[in-house]
Amino acid sequence: MLIGEVARRSGVSARMLRHYESLGLVRPSGRTGSGYREYSGADIRRIFQIESLRSLGLSLRDIGRALDDPGSTPSALVGDLIQQTRTRIAAETELLTRLSRIEAAEPDGWEDVLQVVALLQALGSKSAGARQRAALSSADDVAVPVEALVDAVLSETDPHVAGALRWALARAGGGAPDLLVRGLASPVAAVRERAVRSLAELPGGEATDRLREALAHSDPAVRGCAALALGASGVADAVPVLVDMIVEGRNDTDAADALSVLASDTARADRIAALLVGRLALDLTHQPARGRLTQALAGIPGTTASRALVELSDDEDRAVALTATYLLRLRDAG
């Protein structure tokens, strides 16, 4: 079969067939009397083999080795190809993300584009100082996409840079709460904690709603951070989690302070006191937790807390009784 017919049937151009021949990938088995290349059935099968391997992304050099080198194994070549493809996809994905963020910044001109690119590069710098400066400068004229700030704050390990990023995120505008919620689903505990801490510093009802949802999170650190933030804002939904934190000894002092803030409402104060007393009465609540619950009653005004402290002053647990007696004296002095 002559080269033109091979090209027509295989879909490989005559020029490419000549290129394959120059590389030694496929050589026509014969020549006509006029000197034209003549391809045998075996030659044509090899052409199709070459094209099949090209479709997998193998280079012509790798294809030659795969077809001619007895020591070449498919597993090694395919494994290398998989790794190269993953690397290329990661690079393309990173580029696509960067382009999308530049588009989201809605630059007016190339100068704006260059400023956004510089800021995005600084946020990804290995230097903590450079990242912090980028976070602080993001509140200036350069509009950094919220998604970029969220990604930065969820991956940031330096506490000073993280604080600057949370500040920048709080000033960046809408969309941050929903993006941060994705961080709460991370398998990495540190990322979940960064997400909820960032939510706690965001203004607005949307962030508050997301924090309310976080009260039911499976991670106690997430629940606790959400409860402390909501308690400081006067959201009563946080009360049960705050009481749990006191019982478990997790940030119990901060939890008690948050309960005292919530107890500024008289009706709510009695409900909080009743909840603390109810946990004190449980058989499963052991001495250290009973002591913390008793101390928490100190910040709760109202008759329910006072009556509870009077009863606790005669508690069989001497440490609890002494704590309650001391707290009663402080209340009387007050």
C-alpha positions in Angstrom: 0.0 0.0 0.0 1.4 3.4 -1.0 1.9 6.2 1.4 -1.1 8.2 0.1 -3.5 5.3 0.6 -2.1 4.6 4.1 -2.6 8.3 5.0 -6.2 8.2 3.7 -7.1 5.0 5.6 -5.2 5.7 8.8 -5.9 9.4 9.2 -2.2 10.0 9.6 -0.9 12.6 7.2 1.8 11.7 4.7 4.0 14.3 6.2 3.7 12.7 9.7 4.3 9.3 8.2 7.6 10.6 6.8 8.4 12.1 10.2 7.8 8.7 11.8 10.2 7.1 9.3 12.9 9.7 10.0 12.6 8.9 13.7 12.8 5.2 13.0 9.3 4.5 14.4 8.0 2.9 11.3 9.8 2.1 8.1 8.0 1.0 4.9 8.8 -2.7 4.3 9.4 -2.2 0.6 9.6 0.1 -2.4 7.9 -0.1 -5.7 9.8 -0.3 -9.0 9.4 3.5 -9.2 10.9 3.9 -5.7 7.7 4.8 -3.9 7.3 3.7 -0.3 5.2 0.6 0.1 3.7 -0.3 3.4 2.9 -3.9 4.4 0.1 -5.0 6.7 2.5 -5.2 9.6 3.7 -1.6 8.9 0.1 -0.4 9.0 -0.6 -2.3 12.3 2.5 -0.5 13.8 1.1 2.9 12.6 -2.1 2.2 14.4 -0.1 1.1 17.5 1.8 4.3 17.4 -1.4 6.4 17.2 -3.0 4.4 20.0 -0.1 5.1 22.3 0.0 8.8 21.3 -3.7 9.0 22.4 -2.5 8.1 25.9 -0.1 11.0 26.0 3.1 9.2 25.4 5.9 11.0 23.6 7.2 9.6 20.4 10.4 8.7 22.1 8.5 6.7 24.8 6.4 5.1 22.0 9.6 3.9 20.3 10.9 2.5 23.5 7.6 0.8 24.3 7.5 -0.9 20.9 11.1 -1.8 20.4 12.8 -2.2 23.8 12.1 -5.6 25.4 13.0 -4.2 28.8 10.3 -1.5 28.6 7.3 -2.5 30.8 3.8 -1.0 30.3 3.3 -0.5 34.1 6.4 1.7 34.3 5.5 3.9 31.3 1.8 4.2 32.3 2.8 5.0 35.9 5.1 7.8 34.7 2.3 9.0 32.5 -0.2 9.1 35.3 2.2 11.2 37.4 2.9 13.6 34.6 -0.8 14.0 33.9 -1.6 14.6 37.6 1.2 17.3 37.7 -0.1 18.9 34.6 -3.7 18.9 35.8 -2.6 20.4 39.2 -0.8 23.2 37.3 -3.7 23.8 35.0 -6.1 23.8 37.9 -4.0 26.3 39.8 -3.8 28.6 36.8 -7.6 28.3 36.3 -8.2 29.3 39.9 -5.9 32.3 39.6 -7.6 33.4 36.4 -11.0 33.0 38.0 -9.9 35.1 41.0 -8.5 37.8 38.8 -11.8 37.9 36.9 -13.8 38.1 40.2 -11.7 41.2 41.1 -13.2 42.9 38.1 -10.0 44.8 37.1 -10.5 48.0 35.1 -7.1 47.7 33.3 -3.9 45.8 33.1 -2.4 47.7 36.1 -5.2 46.4 38.3 -4.6 42.9 37.0 -0.9 43.1 37.9 -1.8 44.4 41.4 -4.2 41.5 42.0 -1.5 39.0 40.7 1.1 40.5 43.0 -1.2 40.3 46.0 -2.2 36.7 45.2 1.5 35.8 44.9 2.2 37.5 48.2 -0.6 35.6 50.0 1.1 32.4 48.9 4.6 33.5 49.8 6.8 31.4 52.1 7.5 34.6 54.1 5.1 35.1 57.0 5.8 38.9 56.8 5.0 39.0 53.2 1.7 37.2 53.8 0.8 39.5 56.6 1.5 42.6 54.6 -0.6 41.2 51.8 -3.5 40.5 54.1 -3.3 44.1 55.5 -3.0 45.7 52.1 -6.0 43.7 50.8 -8.2 46.3 52.5 -6.8 49.1 50.3 -7.7 49.8 46.7 -6.9 46.3 45.5 -10.0 44.1 45.6 -8.8 40.6 46.6 -11.4 37.9 45.9 -13.0 36.6 49.0 -12.3 33.0 48.0 -8.6 33.8 47.9 -8.7 35.2 51.4 -10.7 32.2 52.6 -8.2 29.7 51.2 -5.4 31.7 52.7 -6.9 31.8 56.2 -7.8 28.1 56.2 -4.2 27.2 55.4 -2.4 29.7 57.5 -0.4 28.4 60.5 1.2 31.6 61.7 -1.1 33.1 64.4 -0.2 36.7 63.5 -0.8 36.3 59.8 -4.0 34.4 60.6 -5.3 37.3 62.6 -4.5 39.7 59.8 -6.3 37.4 57.3 -9.4 37.2 59.5 -9.4 41.0 59.8 -9.2 41.3 56.0 -11.9 38.7 55.5 -14.3 40.5 57.9 -13.9 43.6 55.7 -14.1 41.9 52.4 -17.8 41.6 52.1 -20.3 38.9 51.3 -19.8 35.3 50.4 -17.3 34.4 53.2 -19.6 32.5 55.5 -20.6 29.9 52.9 -17.0 29.5 51.8 -15.8 29.0 55.4 -18.5 26.4 56.0 -16.6 24.2 53.5 -13.7 24.4 55.9 -15.8 22.9 58.7 -16.1 19.8 56.6 -12.3 19.3 56.3 -10.8 16.1 57.7 -8.1 18.2 59.2 -8.9 19.4 62.7 -6.7 22.5 62.4 -8.6 23.6 59.3 -11.9 23.2 61.0 -10.8 25.3 63.9 -9.5 28.1 61.6 -12.8 28.0 59.7 -15.0 28.5 62.9 -12.6 31.1 64.3 -12.9 33.1 61.1 -16.7 32.7 61.1 -16.7 34.0 64.7 -15.1 37.3 63.6 -17.4 37.9 60.6 -20.1 40.5 61.1 -23.7 40.0 60.0 -26.6 37.6 60.4 -25.3 35.1 57.8 -22.2 34.3 59.9 -24.4 34.0 63.0 -26.6 31.5 61.3 -23.6 29.4 60.3 -22.3 29.5 63.8 -25.7 28.3 65.1 -25.3 25.4 62.7 -21.8 24.7 64.0 -23.2 24.2 67.5 -24.2 20.7 66.3 -20.8 19.9 64.7 -19.2 16.6 65.6 -15.9 18.3 66.5 -16.1 19.7 70.1 -13.5 22.4 69.3 -15.8 23.7 66.6 -18.8 23.6 68.8 -17.0 25.3 71.6 -15.6 28.2 69.5 -19.1 28.7 67.9 -20.7 28.7 71.4 -18.2 31.2 72.8 -18.8 33.6 69.9 -22.5 33.3 70.0 -22.6 33.6 73.8 -20.6 36.8 73.6 -23.2 38.1 71.1 -26.1 37.3 73.4 -27.4 34.3 71.3 -29.1 31.9 73.8 -28.8 28.9 71.5 -25.2 28.6 72.8 -26.2 27.9 76.4 -26.3 24.0 76.3 -22.9 23.8 74.6 -21.4 26.3 77.0 -22.7 24.2 80.0 -21.2 21.1 78.3 -17.9 22.9 78.1 -17.9 23.6 81.8 -18.7 20.0 82.6 -16.0 18.7 80.3 -13.4 21.3 81.4 -12.9 22.7 77.9 -12.3 26.4 78.0 -14.6 26.3 81.1 -13.6 29.8 82.3 -14.5 31.4 79.0 -17.7 29.4 78.8 -18.7 30.6 82.3 -17.9 34.2 81.3 -20.1 33.8 78.2 -23.0 32.4 80.3 -22.7 35.4 82.6 -23.1 37.7 79.6 -26.2 35.7 78.5 -27.5 35.9 82.0 -27.9 39.7 81.9 -31.5 38.9 80.9 -33.4 38.1 84.1 -35.6 35.3 82.7 -32.7 33.8 80.9 -30.6 33.9 84.0 -33.0 31.7 85.8 -33.1 29.2 82.9 -29.3 29.1 82.8 -29.1 28.6 86.6 -31.6 25.8 86.4 -29.6 24.1 83.7 -26.4 24.3 85.8 -28.2 22.9 88.8 -29.7 20.1 86.7 -26.2 19.1 85.6 -25.0 19.3 89.2 -27.7 16.8 90.3 -26.7 14.2 87.7 -25.0 11.1 89.2 -22.5 11.0 86.3 -21.2 14.5 87.1 -18.1 13.9 89.2 -16.3 16.2 91.6 -14.1 18.3 89.3 -17.1 19.1 87.0 -19.4 19.8 90.0 -16.8 22.3 91.3 -16.7 24.0 87.9 -20.5 24.1 87.7 -20.7 25.7 91.2 -18.1 28.3 90.2 -20.2 29.1 87.1 -23.2 30.0 89.2 -21.2 32.9 90.6 -21.8 34.9 87.4 -25.5 34.1 87.2 -27.8 36.6 89.0 -31.3 35.9 90.3 -33.0 33.8 92.9 -32.6 30.5 91.2 -28.8 30.7 91.4 -28.8 32.1 94.9 -31.0 29.2 96.2 -28.8 26.7 94.5 -25.7 28.1 96.2 -27.5 28.0 99.6 -28.2 24.3 99.1 -24.7 23.6 97.7 -23.2 25.2 100.8 -24.3 22.1 102.7 -23.1 19.7 99.9 -21.4 16.5 101.0 -18.5 17.4 98.8 -16.5 19.7 101.0 -14.8 21.5 98.1 -18.2 22.3 96.5 -19.7 23.4 99.9 -16.7 25.7 100.5 -17.0 27.2 97.0 -20.7 27.8 97.4 -20.3 29.4 100.8 -17.6 31.7 99.5 -19.7 32.7 96.5 -22.7 33.4 98.8 -20.6 35.8 100.9 -19.6 37.6 97.7 -23.2 37.9 96.7 -24.2 39.2 100.1 -21.3 41.7 100.0 -22.4 42.8 96.6 
